[in-house]
Amino acid sequence: DAVLVASDHGQVLHANDTLRRWLGNDTHDLESIARNVQPADTFLELFTREAQVSLQFGKRWVEAVSRRTTTDGAPHMVVVMRELTGGAAAANSLDLNRAINLVNEIGDTINASLGIEPVVQALLTIVGKELPSDAGEICLWDEQHYVLTPLGWTGDSAYVLALAEEGGNYAYGEGISGWIARYHKPVLVADVT
């Protein structure tokens, strides 16, 4: 956890080793620290009242909690920031840092003017870096014909050719994609043999 203690006047009284590492080992005033945080105003508000917020600190997403304390009659705020990550104890839980970085990469990479097929392929490539898989696809729902049509895919091209021979789309409830459309639930297939 990163810990920052500041006086009521905004003077930094203490920054622990973790926070100094996040800042590149420099001790800063609150305003310069806030330049590393989004939203900066929310970060600064932590020093005006007790609160609990989520912030982006550099590339890290953190949960920050502030508490007012008094030492020798002098009031100050203690802010503890914990990086939001699944960690080893929760390997199957969401790693918010990775999720937000993935969304940021998609936002930085995708250009809607490219057309839908290149955008879909780019999305699959980006998501594939964080979620390794043997195959993946993005389908478009055709309400009029009640079918799913794959617009982009990754994995074995033999599968794509077989699907094309069968008409190139999925009926509602057919295959894994059709099942997802029907039940509106994600599915992870661990073994396709």
C-alpha positions in Angstrom: 0.0 0.0 0.0 1.1 3.6 -0.7 0.7 6.0 2.2 0.7 9.7 2.1 0.3 12.0 5.1 -0.3 15.7 4.7 -1.1 18.6 7.0 -4.3 20.6 6.8 -2.4 23.2 4.7 -1.4 20.6 2.1 2.2 20.1 3.2 3.4 16.5 2.6 4.5 15.2 6.0 5.3 11.6 4.9 5.3 9.5 1.8 6.2 5.8 2.3 8.6 3.8 0.1 5.8 2.4 -2.1 4.5 5.9 -3.0 8.0 7.2 -3.6 8.6 4.3 -6.0 5.3 5.2 -7.8 6.6 8.8 -8.1 10.1 7.9 -9.1 11.6 8.3 -5.6 10.9 12.1 -5.6 9.1 13.7 -2.7 6.5 16.1 -4.0 4.0 18.6 -2.8 0.3 17.6 -3.2 -0.2 19.5 -6.5 2.7 17.9 -8.2 1.6 14.4 -7.0 -1.9 15.2 -8.3 -0.5 15.7 -11.8 0.1 11.9 -11.8 -3.5 11.1 -10.8 -6.8 11.1 -12.8 -9.0 12.7 -11.7 -6.7 15.1 -10.0 -9.5 17.0 -8.3 -10.8 13.8 -6.7 -7.3 13.1 -5.4 -7.0 16.5 -3.9 -10.4 16.2 -2.2 -9.1 13.3 -0.2 -7.2 15.9 1.8 -10.2 18.0 2.6 -12.5 15.3 4.0 -12.6 11.6 4.8 -13.5 9.6 1.7 -13.0 6.4 -0.3 -12.5 6.7 -4.1 -11.0 4.9 -7.0 -8.3 6.7 -9.0 -5.8 6.1 -11.8 -2.3 6.8 -10.4 0.0 6.8 -13.4 -0.9 3.5 -15.1 -2.2 1.9 -11.9 -5.8 1.9 -10.7 -6.0 2.3 -7.0 -8.6 2.4 -4.2 -7.8 5.4 -2.0 -9.1 6.0 1.5 -8.5 9.2 3.6 -8.8 9.5 7.3 -8.4 12.6 9.5 -6.1 12.2 12.5 -4.4 14.4 15.0 -0.8 14.2 16.3 0.3 16.5 19.1 -2.8 18.6 18.5 -2.0 19.1 14.8 -4.7 17.7 12.4 -3.6 16.0 9.3 -4.9 13.6 6.7 -3.6 10.1 6.1 -4.3 8.6 2.6 -3.8 5.0 1.9 -3.8 3.8 -1.7 -4.1 0.1 -2.6 -3.4 -1.0 -6.1 -6.5 -2.8 -7.6 -5.3 -6.1 -8.9 -6.3 -9.8 -8.6 -3.0 -10.9 -7.2 -2.0 -14.5 -6.5 -4.7 -15.0 -3.9 -7.4 -14.2 -6.5 -5.9 -15.4 -9.7 -9.3 -15.8 -11.4 -10.6 -12.4 -10.3 -10.6 -9.2 -12.4 -7.3 -7.3 -12.6 -8.6 -3.8 -12.9 -5.2 -2.5 -14.1 -5.1 -5.0 -17.0 -8.7 -4.3 -17.9 -8.3 -0.6 -18.0 -5.0 -0.8 -19.9 -6.8 -3.1 -22.4 -9.6 -0.5 -22.8 -7.0 2.3 -23.2 -5.2 0.3 -25.9 -8.4 -0.3 -27.8 -9.2 3.4 -27.6 -5.7 4.4 -28.8 -5.7 1.8 -31.6 -9.1 1.6 -33.1 -10.2 4.1 -35.7 -13.9 3.7 -36.6 -13.2 5.2 -40.1 -11.3 2.0 -41.0 -14.6 0.1 -41.5 -16.1 -2.6 -39.4 -14.1 -5.7 -40.5 -10.6 -4.2 -39.8 -11.9 -2.8 -36.5 -13.2 -6.2 -35.4 -10.0 -7.9 -36.3 -8.0 -5.3 -34.4 -10.2 -5.8 -31.3 -9.6 -9.6 -31.5 -5.9 -9.1 -31.8 -5.8 -6.7 -28.8 -8.0 -8.8 -26.6 -6.0 -11.9 -27.6 -2.9 -10.5 -25.9 -4.7 -10.5 -22.5 -6.9 -13.5 -23.0 -5.0 -16.2 -24.8 -7.3 -18.6 -26.6 -7.3 -21.2 -29.5 -10.1 -19.4 -31.2 -12.3 -16.3 -30.9 -14.9 -14.5 -33.0 -17.0 -11.4 -33.0 -20.5 -11.8 -34.5 -23.1 -9.3 -35.6 -26.7 -10.1 -34.8 -29.1 -9.9 -37.7 -32.5 -9.2 -36.2 -34.4 -9.6 -39.5 -33.0 -13.1 -40.3 -32.4 -14.1 -36.6 -28.8 -15.2 -37.2 -25.3 -14.3 -36.1 -22.8 -13.5 -38.7 -19.1 -13.7 -37.8 -17.3 -10.4 -38.8 -13.9 -11.3 -37.4 -12.2 -14.4 -36.0 -8.9 -15.8 -34.7 -7.8 -19.4 -34.6 -8.0 -22.4 -36.9 -9.0 -21.3 -40.5 -10.5 -24.8 -41.1 -13.2 -23.8 -38.7 -14.0 -20.6 -40.6 -14.1 -22.6 -43.9 -16.4 -25.2 -42.4 -18.7 -22.5 -41.2 -18.7 -20.8 -44.6 -19.7 -24.1 -46.2 -22.7 -24.3 -43.8 -23.9 -20.9 -44.8 -21.5 -18.6 -43.0 -23.6 -17.8 -39.9 -25.2 -19.3 -36.8 -28.9 -19.7 -36.2 -30.2 -18.5 -32.8 -29.1 -21.0 -30.2 -26.7 -22.9 -32.6 -23.1 -23.5 -31.6 -21.3 -21.6 -28.9 -22.0 -18.2 -30.3 -25.7 -19.0 -30.8 -25.9 -20.3 -27.2 -24.4 -17.0 -25.9 -26.9 -15.0 -27.9 -29.8 -17.1 -26.6 -28.9 -17.2 -22.9 -27.0 -13.8 -22.7 -24.3 -15.4 -20.6 -20.5 -15.7 -21.3 -19.0 -19.1 -21.7 -15.4 -20.4 -21.5 -14.8 -23.7 -23.2 -11.8 -25.3 -21.6 -11.7 -28.4 -23.7 -13.1 -28.7 -27.3 -12.1 -32.3 -27.9 
